[in-house]
Amino acid sequence: MNKIENNSKKERVARMFDRIARSYDFLNHFLSLGIDIYWRRRALAWLRQKNPTYILDVATGTADLALMAQKVLPAHTTIGIDISEKMLEIGRQKIEKKQLKDKITLYSGDSEQINFQENTFDAAMVAFGVRNFENPIKGLSEIRRVLKDKGTILVLEFSKPRLFPFKQLYNFYFSFILPLIGRIFSRDKEAYTYLPESVQQFPDGKAFGEMLQKAGFGAVQIKTMTLGVVSVYMAEK
Ligand SMILES: C[S@@+](CC[C@H](N)C(=O)[O-])C[C@H]1O[C@@H](n2cnc3c(N)ncnc32)[C@H](O)[C@@H]1O
């Protein structure tokens, strides 16, 4: 991977995920009561209609989305890239354990400078990743570049529930309870405070759709799940 500049958001994000890599999977499932598994499955079921055979999983982390894709989508291969070596390490162990090394390959790689040629992949997917990019439009444009003509991008990301009183209850959980539990189990002060803050600052719904359009995508479609806790976006090159 190209060298990451010290003190950039990218460097801080990579180091943060390196630190929490070991507790990441457990905390994901624990803090979401296992619903994150359902979110990934539902998002991928939406991609099934496109029948992609060569997929790029950007910000693959510990490879949960790439692994779920093997269950949900017809025969295909996936390349996963991420800037956190420690997350990738866990991902590679899971892939080996499930004997899927010939189907999923993980590389150290940056979404904003993807080491693949244009028109390579049928589809690209990003789960809970775009929000962490240093420059989301640049990252999305790079993803578009490596997609084939009419290729599909699938993005799964947290959004902001707007329905009273769910919104208030959820915000209390997400802003106070979750960071506390996250801090205790991950022993990291920053990561689970950064999570609600980064979601709060990031565009969702139509505003994120406009971001996809700015990056050059068309035919943007949006679905929300779990009363707006997450949204899935699908768009075309
Ligand atoms: C919340 S995790 C999501 C991991 C996985 N997609 C999942 O669904 O569990 C976010 C991941 O984005 C990665 N990331 C952040 N910025 C990135 C970038 N510019 N390029 C590649 N990966 C990036 C982080 O290292 C981290 O592993």
The ligand as an ORCA input file, in Angstrom:
! r2SCAN-3c Opt
* xyz 0 1
  C     -16.235     -0.264     10.655
  S     -15.020     -1.164      9.760
  C     -15.999     -2.078      8.607
  C     -15.415     -3.407      8.248
  C     -16.303     -4.347      7.436
  N     -16.632     -3.800      6.137
  C     -17.548     -4.729      8.180
  O     -18.639     -4.677      7.599
  O     -17.447     -5.127      9.350
  C     -14.323      0.117      8.783
  C     -13.070     -0.309      8.035
  O     -12.734      0.733      7.084
  C     -11.345      0.717      6.918
  N     -10.947      1.922      6.193
  C     -11.053      3.203      6.598
  N     -10.578      4.049      5.656
  C     -10.189      3.278      4.617
  C      -9.610      3.554      3.353
  N      -9.331      4.796      2.971
  N      -9.343      2.527      2.528
  C      -9.589      1.235      2.904
  N     -10.135      0.910      4.093
  C     -10.425      1.916      4.946
  C     -10.852      0.580      8.347
  O      -9.511      0.192      8.427
  C     -11.836     -0.467      8.904
  O     -11.330     -1.776      8.801
*
